[in-house]
Amino acid sequence: MENKNSFTIINDEGEKIVCNILFTFDSDETKKSYIVYTDNTKDDVGNIKVYASIYDPKSASEMELLPIETDKEWRVIEKILESIQEEIKNQAQSN
């Protein structure tokens, strides 16, 4: 079942995969909107895989995910992820 916190993609093998939206944000630096999400699969060391794409939040039709192609965009996303990780770490230490 899909809700506003998830969406479905179709992989290269034609399988439907439900992805959970972790967060979205707009960048003043790049003037684009980004979505960070997971399909809840794990990498070789057991970490949940996280993906990021460009998207248009105003699109009335199906969500189209576009690839992030520049180092500048990846740096913006990495900064956001680092600040979220730091915030979570600080909250865990204060509890």
Long-range contacts (C-beta under 8 A, 24 or more apart in sequence): 7-37, 7-63, 9-39, 9-65, 19-51, 22-50, 23-84, 24-55, 24-57, 25-80, 26-57, 27-73, 27-76, 29-72, 29-76, 30-72, 30-73, 30-76, 32-73, 33-57, 34-68, 34-73, 34-76, 34-77, 35-63, 35-65, 36-77, 36-80, 36-81, 50-81, 52-77
